[in-house]
Every structure is written in C-alpha cells, then in structure tokens.
Amino acid sequence: MPLDLDWVRSVQANTSAIERRAATLPGRRSVKKEYQAAWLAKAITLIDLTTLAGDDTEGRVRRLCAKAKQPVSPAILEQLGLPDLTTGAVCVYHDMVPTAVEALSGSGIPVAAVSTGFPAGLSPFRLRIAEIGESVAAGAAEIDIVITRRHVLQGNWQALYDEMAEMRAACGEAHVKAILATGELGTLRNVARASLVCMMAGADFIKTSTGKESVNATLPVSLTMIRAIRAYRERTGFNVGYKPAGGISKAKDALVYLSLMKEELGDRWLQPDMFRFGASSLLGDIERQLEHFVTGSYSASWRHALA
C-alpha cells in the first residue's frame, strides 16, 4: 500500500504499560503434561533452524538440514504420534543456500537466506538488491533482509519505505522477512513505526533481530510489533507474520511466545506461514522436554547437539 505518513506519525508506544503487560506473561501462562508436549511439538514446526556463523561448512549445514527433517528421535515421535514432524525452515547465509536446498530436496522444508549485507545492512544498496536476486536464483524460498537503522533513528520514513519496497520487489515470489534490529532502534515507538512502514511496503513478516545485536528478541518488543501487526490487519485486512529471533533458547520461553501470539492475534498466527522462531539451540531443549514427557527422565543436553 502507499506510505501513509499520517498513520505512521500517529503511532505511539506506552512503554511502562507494555512492560507491565509483558511481565505478566511468564508467570501466568503455564501448561503441563500432555498439553505442554503438544505445544512444544507445535513450536518445533515453527522453528527456522539457523546457523549463521563465520565458520559454517557444507558438512555443518547438511547436519542442520538432517536435524530439520528429523528434529526429535524417531522413537519419541512415534510415542507422540507425530512421525512426520519437521521444523518450519532452515536459515543460512547465501553461500550455503545451494547446499541446504540440495540437502532438503523432497522434504518440503523451505530454505531461508539472510541477505542485504546481513547483519549490519550497510553494503552498497545495489549490492544488497543483487544479493537478494542471487539467493532467490539459488533456490531460497524465503529472504530475511535487514533494514537501514538510520532511516528509523532519523525519522526518514519515506527512505525506509522506498528501501523496503525495492527489496520486496527483488524477492519476487519468495517470502520476505524484514529484520528491524530492534535493539538498535532506541525506543518502542520507533519499533512500532518501523514495523508499520515495513508492512506498508510489502513485508510478509516482520522480525525482531539479526541475533547479532547486544539485545535481541524481548517480550516488550514482541508485544509492540504484534500490536502493530494487529492494527495493520484491522485497517487493511492483510495478515503479516512475526518472527522473534535471538536469545530464545529454552522450551519455556517458546511456550510464553506461543501464548502471547494466541492471546494477541489468535490461532491463525500459530501456523508456520504466520509465525517463526529464529533459533538454533531452542530445538535441543524442546527435544529434552519431550523425551522427559515420554520416558520420565531428562537426558543430557549433549545428546541433542545440532552440529
């Protein structure tokens, strides 16, 4: 849709109220036994299983893809009645896209590529756009782009809109997730306004973080972005997805985020096309919890290593 600056500038964020609401979530939202196992199994289907390290190798990515296809031991999945459970996607740097596409062939699991000069997003703009095209051509079905933070910090909403719109166009049929790097935006009001502008410019998802900032996904930031998604849906009728990334490593954290999505946006946002976790170590802890549910015993964390 066209950029609506009146709408953007009218957006405010009551930080103290947001923080109070977020603080109530971990203590009040609790599920146990078979209900917890069901929610954790759902969480697995929403994970973008990720490796974004400078020392990534083809072997590591192939192991990650094998884990995406078989996220929990077959014996445990048989006990749960979920033998075909997989993660939502695998997320890698562009250089590893062909390896991931080959490893996931026939599985139905999409490959997501981080792009546009990830994580800082400060390479020449034409190169960022070209990088998107290269990743799409290599087989990436989803592109995680990073915005230019200074546009938000300077209140240059037209520049942010134009940048996002051009990146959206470069993605073609691929789904685009706009990474706001919320830990570097200064205020929750900036987060809310940046979320809205990216949605106006065509983002299929808005995402909290690259995972490389000092502060990544938090509940106050998530609540702010989710409320922006809700406001956008109410005014336009269009659904935009959400992806918290960075710092979500425990099964109990996943349950909190799922309860937040259900309460704020409803069951539609508990599906992989509307919600994802950007995570690497989260799956290991969920697997431990599911094994405990089935066997009654906790296993050592090293038994659930990803790579």
N, C-alpha and C positions, 0 to 999 in steps of 0.2 A: 504494500500500500504506500501511497505518498507519505513523506515525512510530515507529521502533524506536530509542529513545534509548540503550539498552544497546549496540547495534551502533555508533551514531554515536560515543559516548564511548570506545569501544574502539579506534577508528581512530587510528593513529599514522603519522608520516612520518619516515623516517630520511633527513634532509636530505643528509648527506655521501654516503650510498650512492646516493641519487637523482642527485645532481650528478655523481658518478663515472660512473654508467651513461649519463647524458645526454651527458657529454663524449666518450664513445667513438663516438657516432653519426656526426658529420660526417666523421671521418677514415676510418672503416671501411666505410661503406655507399656504394659508388660503382658506377654503371652507365654504360656508354659506347655510343656509336654508335646502332644501331637500337634497342637496349634502352632507352637514355636517351630517345630520341624517343618510344617507346611509353609510358614512364612519364610524360613531360611531357604527352603527349596525354591521358592519364588524368587528370592534375592539372587540366587545363582543365575537364573535366566536373565537377570538384569545387569550382569557384570560385563563391562568392557575390560576383558582381561588384558593387562597392559604391561609392556616392557619398553621403557624409554631411557635406556642407559647408553652411555658413550661406548661401552664395551660389548654391546649386543653383537651376537654372531648368528649365522644361519641355524646352527645347532640349537641355540637357546630359543630362537623363535619357533623352530619346529617342535621343541618340547612344550612350549607355551601353547601352541595350537593343539597338540595332543591332549594337553590338560583341558583346553576349552571343549574338546569333543567328549572327553571322559573326565568331568570335573570331580567326581567322587567315585570311590571304588565300586566296581560292579556289584559286589555282594551287598553293600549298603543300599545302593539304588534299587536292587531287587527287593530288599526288605521294605523299602519305602513305596514300592510300586511305581517307580519313576525311572525305568531303564534307559529312556532316551533323553534324559536331562542334559542340556548343554548350556554354556554361557551365552550371553547376548551377542558378543563380538570379540574380536581380538584387535588391539590397538598398538600400532608400531610406528616407527619413523618410516619416511618414504623409502629409504634404501632397502628396507626389509619387507615391503609390500609384496613383491613377486614371490618371495619365499613363503610368506603367510598365505597368499592366495593359493599357491600350489598345495601347501600342507592341509588347507581346509577344503580343497576341492571335493564337491559332492556332499559336504556336511550341512550346507545351508547356513553356516555361520559367516556373517559378513566380516570383511577386514576394514578397519578404520585407520586412517593415516593422519597423524598430526602434520600440519602444514603451515605455510605462510611465515617462514622464519621462526618457527617454534623454538624456544618458549618466549623470547623477547618480542618477536614480531617487528624487528627494526631493519631488516634487509630491504633493499630497493623494492618498491611496490611491484614493478613489472616482474621481478623475480619471484615475488610471493604468488602472484597470479599464475605465473608459469609453473611453479611448484604444484599448485592445485591440479593443473592440467596433466602434469606428469603422473601424479598419484592416481588420478581417475583413469588415465590410459593404462596404468599398470594393474588395474583391477580393484582399486579401493572403492567400496560402495558407500563409505562414509568419510567425510573430511572434517577434522577438528581444526578450525582456524583460530588464530589469535588476533584480537583487535589491537589497534594502536592506543595505548592507555592515555597518551597525552591529549587525544581528542576529548576524552571524558574529563580529564583534570582541568582542561581549558574551557569546557562547556561548548566545544565546537561540534554540535550535534549533526550539522549538515555534513561535515567531513566524515564523521563516523558512519552516518547513513550511506553516503556515497561509497565508502570503502567496503562496507558490508554488502551492499547491493552488487558491486562488481565481483566480489568473492562468491556470492551466491550464484551469479550468472556463470562464473568459471566452473562451478561444481557440476553444472548440467543436471543429470538425473541423480547424482549422488546426494545423499543427505548431508547437510552442513550443520555442524555444531559450533556455535560462536563461544569461544573461551573469553570470559571477561577479565580474568586475573583479578578477582575481587579484592584480594589482599593488597593490591596496589592502586585501588581507586579512591581511597581516602575516607569516604562516607557511605552509609547505606543509601542515602539519597542518590548519590552518583551511581550506585549499583542498580537501583530501581530505574533510573532514567536510561542508563546504558542498556539494560535489559529490554526496555520498551523500544528503543531505537533499533536494536538488532532484530527484534521481532518484526518491526515495520519494514525493515529492509530484506526480510525473507529468510531469517534463520529458522531451520527446522527444530533445533534445540538451542537452549542457552545453557552454558556450562560454567561452573564456578571458577576453575583454576587450571593451570597447567600441571600442578603438582610440584613445580619448581620454586614457587614463591615461599616466603617465610611463613605466611598464613594462607591456608588453603580453604577447603570447604568447612563452613561452620553452620550451626543451626540458625543464628540470626540472619546471615547472608542467604541461606536457603529459603527461609521464610519470606524474606524480601523479594527474591526472584520468583518464588512460587506465587506470591500475591500479584506480581506484575503479569505473570502468565494468566492468572485468573481474570485480571482486569482486561487483558488483551482479548481473551476468549469472550468475555461478556460484551465487549464493544464490537468485535469483528466477527465472532462466530468461528474463529480459526484456532485450532489446538496446536500449541507449541510444546515440545518436550523439554525435559530438565535432566541435567547430569551434574551431580556433585562429584568432585574429583580431588584427591589428595587428602591424606590423613584419616580415611575411613578404612580401618584395618581389623575391627572387631565385629563379630556377629551381632552383638548387642547394639552397636552403632547402626548397622544395617536395619535392624528392627525399628529403631527410632525414626530413621528417614522414611521407611515404608509407611509407618503410622502417620507421619507428617503429610506425605503425599495423599494418603487415603482421606484424611480429615480435611485437607485444604482443597484438593482437586477432584477426589473421587477415584473409583476403581479403574476408570479409563487410563489413569496415569500409573497403573501398576503393570503395564504391559511394556515389552521391550521397545516398541516404536515410540513410546512416550516418556520412558524413564530409564536411565542407566546409572550404574556406579562406575566411576573411573577408578580402578583399583588393581592391585597386584597381590598383596598379602591377605586381603579380605577372604578370598576363597579358602585359603588354608584354615582359617579359624572357623568358618562355616562348616567345613568338612569335619573338623574335630567335634563340633557340636552335634552334627548329625550322627556321627559314629557313637557318641555318648548316648544319644537317644535310642539307638538300635541295640547297643551292647551293654549300656550301663557303665562303661568305663571310658575315661579320657585317654586318648593316645598322645604320644609325644609330638610336639609341633614339627620336629624334623622329619617325621613320616609323611608330611604333607607339603614338602618343598615343591616349588614350581619350576625352578631351573638351577 
